[in-house]
Amino acid sequence: MKVRVKAWELALGYLPPRKEQQRSALDRKRREYRVLTREFADVFTLSTEETLPASATASQQQQYACLRQIRVDIPRTFSELSIFTSERIQKMMERILYIWAARNPTPGYVQGINDILTPFVVILLQAKAGLPIKDVNVDDETLFSDGELMEVESDAYWLLSRVLSDIKDYYTPGQPGIQRLILRLKDIVKRVDEKLASHLEDEM
């Protein structure tokens, strides 16, 4: 389980390849994430059950809309797995997704980013507990202290950030990343089978 986590951390460039640099890099990123959670702490006390007052600024309205959408999506995320029904995990995911969105206003949070986050939460919890995910009880504080869960949260945030940095333009208006992929695919099909490429073009 720990090997899988290390593979993700190295493949995504979260950890440096040189082993002697990894511990200090991990500690630095975890400290950096704790600073971010303190910076945005007030946002997470907002109630999204009530409407904002008319005097709310544009920035407050944006914060509210983002947080509200995240809170709608999280309970729907892999609800068949008990860990994702845990309040501790839902709050963790809320912080990760909101902080990422606040630091990346274009595209900000969009539905589907929560699903990209879940594999990282799963593998990190499994590695920390040394158990298969079906046997992990995140509400057991003897298994996971708040500090250990914060390490999982921090690592999940940075892994998500690394993935999204490569596909961010799939989510921006006009989806330029997807458009580039389509053009590349068209070019490949044309080179391999010009007749098929022509047929597909006619059908569009």
Secondary structure as a PSIPRED ss2 file (coil, helix, strand):
# PSIPRED VFORMAT (PSIPRED V4.0)

   1 M C   1.000  0.000  0.000
   2 K H   0.000  1.000  0.000
   3 V H   0.000  1.000  0.000
   4 R H   0.000  1.000  0.000
   5 V H   0.000  1.000  0.000
   6 K H   0.000  1.000  0.000
   7 A H   0.000  1.000  0.000
   8 W H   0.000  1.000  0.000
   9 E H   0.000  1.000  0.000
  10 L H   0.000  1.000  0.000
  11 A H   0.000  1.000  0.000
  12 L C   1.000  0.000  0.000
  13 G C   1.000  0.000  0.000
  14 Y C   1.000  0.000  0.000
  15 L C   1.000  0.000  0.000
  16 P C   1.000  0.000  0.000
  17 P C   1.000  0.000  0.000
  18 R C   1.000  0.000  0.000
  19 K H   0.000  1.000  0.000
  20 E H   0.000  1.000  0.000
  21 Q H   0.000  1.000  0.000
  22 Q H   0.000  1.000  0.000
  23 R H   0.000  1.000  0.000
  24 S H   0.000  1.000  0.000
  25 A H   0.000  1.000  0.000
  26 L H   0.000  1.000  0.000
  27 D H   0.000  1.000  0.000
  28 R H   0.000  1.000  0.000
  29 K H   0.000  1.000  0.000
  30 R H   0.000  1.000  0.000
  31 R H   0.000  1.000  0.000
  32 E H   0.000  1.000  0.000
  33 Y H   0.000  1.000  0.000
  34 R H   0.000  1.000  0.000
  35 V H   0.000  1.000  0.000
  36 L H   0.000  1.000  0.000
  37 T H   0.000  1.000  0.000
  38 R H   0.000  1.000  0.000
  39 E H   0.000  1.000  0.000
  40 F C   1.000  0.000  0.000
  41 A H   0.000  1.000  0.000
  42 D H   0.000  1.000  0.000
  43 V H   0.000  1.000  0.000
  44 F H   0.000  1.000  0.000
  45 T H   0.000  1.000  0.000
  46 L C   1.000  0.000  0.000
  47 S C   1.000  0.000  0.000
  48 T C   1.000  0.000  0.000
  49 E C   1.000  0.000  0.000
  50 E C   1.000  0.000  0.000
  51 T C   1.000  0.000  0.000
  52 L C   1.000  0.000  0.000
  53 P C   1.000  0.000  0.000
  54 A C   1.000  0.000  0.000
  55 S C   1.000  0.000  0.000
  56 A C   1.000  0.000  0.000
  57 T C   1.000  0.000  0.000
  58 A H   0.000  1.000  0.000
  59 S H   0.000  1.000  0.000
  60 Q H   0.000  1.000  0.000
  61 Q H   0.000  1.000  0.000
  62 Q H   0.000  1.000  0.000
  63 Q H   0.000  1.000  0.000
  64 Y H   0.000  1.000  0.000
  65 A H   0.000  1.000  0.000
  66 C H   0.000  1.000  0.000
  67 L H   0.000  1.000  0.000
  68 R H   0.000  1.000  0.000
  69 Q H   0.000  1.000  0.000
  70 I H   0.000  1.000  0.000
  71 R H   0.000  1.000  0.000
  72 V H   0.000  1.000  0.000
  73 D H   0.000  1.000  0.000
  74 I H   0.000  1.000  0.000
  75 P H   0.000  1.000  0.000
  76 R H   0.000  1.000  0.000
  77 T C   1.000  0.000  0.000
  78 F C   1.000  0.000  0.000
  79 S C   1.000  0.000  0.000
  80 E C   1.000  0.000  0.000
  81 L C   1.000  0.000  0.000
  82 S H   0.000  1.000  0.000
  83 I H   0.000  1.000  0.000
  84 F H   0.000  1.000  0.000
  85 T H   0.000  1.000  0.000
  86 S C   1.000  0.000  0.000
  87 E H   0.000  1.000  0.000
  88 R H   0.000  1.000  0.000
  89 I H   0.000  1.000  0.000
  90 Q H   0.000  1.000  0.000
  91 K H   0.000  1.000  0.000
  92 M H   0.000  1.000  0.000
  93 M H   0.000  1.000  0.000
  94 E H   0.000  1.000  0.000
  95 R H   0.000  1.000  0.000
  96 I H   0.000  1.000  0.000
  97 L H   0.000  1.000  0.000
  98 Y H   0.000  1.000  0.000
  99 I H   0.000  1.000  0.000
 100 W H   0.000  1.000  0.000
 101 A H   0.000  1.000  0.000
 102 A H   0.000  1.000  0.000
 103 R H   0.000  1.000  0.000
 104 N C   1.000  0.000  0.000
 105 P C   1.000  0.000  0.000
 106 T C   1.000  0.000  0.000
 107 P C   1.000  0.000  0.000
 108 G C   1.000  0.000  0.000
 109 Y C   1.000  0.000  0.000
 110 V C   1.000  0.000  0.000
 111 Q C   1.000  0.000  0.000
 112 G C   1.000  0.000  0.000
 113 I H   0.000  1.000  0.000
 114 N H   0.000  1.000  0.000
 115 D H   0.000  1.000  0.000
 116 I H   0.000  1.000  0.000
 117 L H   0.000  1.000  0.000
 118 T H   0.000  1.000  0.000
 119 P H   0.000  1.000  0.000
 120 F H   0.000  1.000  0.000
 121 V H   0.000  1.000  0.000
 122 V H   0.000  1.000  0.000
 123 I H   0.000  1.000  0.000
 124 L H   0.000  1.000  0.000
 125 L H   0.000  1.000  0.000
 126 Q H   0.000  1.000  0.000
 127 A H   0.000  1.000  0.000
 128 K H   0.000  1.000  0.000
 129 A H   0.000  1.000  0.000
 130 G C   1.000  0.000  0.000
 131 L C   1.000  0.000  0.000
 132 P C   1.000  0.000  0.000
 133 I H   0.000  1.000  0.000
 134 K H   0.000  1.000  0.000
 135 D H   0.000  1.000  0.000
 136 V C   1.000  0.000  0.000
 137 N C   1.000  0.000  0.000
 138 V C   1.000  0.000  0.000
 139 D C   1.000  0.000  0.000
 140 D C   1.000  0.000  0.000
 141 E C   1.000  0.000  0.000
 142 T C   1.000  0.000  0.000
 143 L C   1.000  0.000  0.000
 144 F C   1.000  0.000  0.000
 145 S C   1.000  0.000  0.000
 146 D H   0.000  1.000  0.000
 147 G H   0.000  1.000  0.000
 148 E H   0.000  1.000  0.000
 149 L H   0.000  1.000  0.000
 150 M H   0.000  1.000  0.000
 151 E H   0.000  1.000  0.000
 152 V H   0.000  1.000  0.000
 153 E H   0.000  1.000  0.000
 154 S H   0.000  1.000  0.000
 155 D H   0.000  1.000  0.000
 156 A H   0.000  1.000  0.000
 157 Y H   0.000  1.000  0.000
 158 W H   0.000  1.000  0.000
 159 L H   0.000  1.000  0.000
 160 L H   0.000  1.000  0.000
 161 S H   0.000  1.000  0.000
 162 R H   0.000  1.000  0.000
 163 V H   0.000  1.000  0.000
 164 L H   0.000  1.000  0.000
 165 S H   0.000  1.000  0.000
 166 D H   0.000  1.000  0.000
 167 I H   0.000  1.000  0.000
 168 K H   0.000  1.000  0.000
 169 D H   0.000  1.000  0.000
 170 Y H   0.000  1.000  0.000
 171 Y C   1.000  0.000  0.000
 172 T C   1.000  0.000  0.000
 173 P C   1.000  0.000  0.000
 174 G C   1.000  0.000  0.000
 175 Q C   1.000  0.000  0.000
 176 P H   0.000  1.000  0.000
 177 G H   0.000  1.000  0.000
 178 I H   0.000  1.000  0.000
 179 Q H   0.000  1.000  0.000
 180 R H   0.000  1.000  0.000
 181 L H   0.000  1.000  0.000
 182 I H   0.000  1.000  0.000
 183 L H   0.000  1.000  0.000
 184 R H   0.000  1.000  0.000
 185 L H   0.000  1.000  0.000
 186 K H   0.000  1.000  0.000
 187 D H   0.000  1.000  0.000
 188 I H   0.000  1.000  0.000
 189 V H   0.000  1.000  0.000
 190 K H   0.000  1.000  0.000
 191 R H   0.000  1.000  0.000
 192 V H   0.000  1.000  0.000
 193 D C   1.000  0.000  0.000
 194 E H   0.000  1.000  0.000
 195 K H   0.000  1.000  0.000
 196 L H   0.000  1.000  0.000
 197 A H   0.000  1.000  0.000
 198 S H   0.000  1.000  0.000
 199 H H   0.000  1.000  0.000
 200 L H   0.000  1.000  0.000
 201 E H   0.000  1.000  0.000
 202 D H   0.000  1.000  0.000
 203 E H   0.000  1.000  0.000
 204 M C   1.000  0.000  0.000
